[in-house]
Amino acid sequence: MAEACFAEPEYLVYQPYVGLHVVYHARRILYRGRSRYQKIDIIENEAYGIMLFLNNNLQHAELDGEILL
């Protein structure tokens, strides 16, 4: 993984492939840890609310809960 110019813990950086960085600002870190299988981060973001990341990959955001079909 290439080094990004955004420092943790203020930002969570996801690099899906070389040349692309997706950066989420962490207003607050609610949880940061590791399970036996993956890295787990739960942050609070100004735009998306509470967000769950597994291995820096976004899994769910509080804002998603507002989507109605």
C-alpha positions in Angstrom: 0.0 0.0 0.0 1.3 3.4 -0.9 1.7 6.0 1.8 -1.0 8.6 1.9 -0.8 12.2 3.0 -3.6 12.0 5.5 -2.6 11.0 9.0 -4.5 8.6 11.2 -6.4 8.8 13.5 -7.9 12.0 12.1 -8.6 10.4 8.8 -9.4 6.8 7.7 -7.8 6.1 4.3 -8.9 3.3 2.0 -6.9 2.5 -1.1 -8.9 0.1 -3.3 -6.1 0.0 -5.8 -2.9 1.9 -6.6 -3.7 5.5 -7.6 -7.0 5.9 -5.8 -7.4 6.9 -2.1 -10.8 7.3 -0.5 -10.5 9.4 2.6 -13.0 9.8 5.4 -12.5 12.4 8.1 -13.0 11.0 11.6 -14.5 13.6 13.8 -14.3 11.0 16.6 -12.9 7.5 16.8 -15.6 5.4 18.6 -13.7 2.1 18.4 -10.5 0.9 16.8 -9.3 -2.7 17.2 -8.6 -6.1 15.6 -10.5 -9.3 15.5 -8.9 -12.6 14.7 -9.6 -11.9 11.1 -9.7 -8.2 10.4 -9.1 -4.6 11.4 -12.2 -2.9 12.8 -12.8 0.8 12.9 -16.0 2.7 14.0 -15.8 6.4 13.4 -18.1 9.4 13.5 -18.1 11.5 10.4 -19.7 14.9 9.8 -21.5 13.9 6.6 -22.3 10.2 7.1 -22.7 9.9 10.8 -21.4 6.7 12.5 -19.5 4.5 10.0 -18.2 0.9 10.2 -15.0 -0.1 8.4 -13.5 -3.6 8.1 -9.9 -3.5 6.9 -10.4 0.2 6.0 -13.3 -0.7 3.7 -16.6 1.0 4.4 -19.3 -1.5 5.3 -22.1 0.7 6.7 -22.8 4.3 7.4 -25.6 5.7 9.6 -26.8 7.8 6.7 -27.6 4.5 4.8 -30.3 3.8 7.5 -32.3 6.7 6.1 -32.6 5.2 2.6 -36.2 4.1 1.9 -37.1 1.9 -1.0 
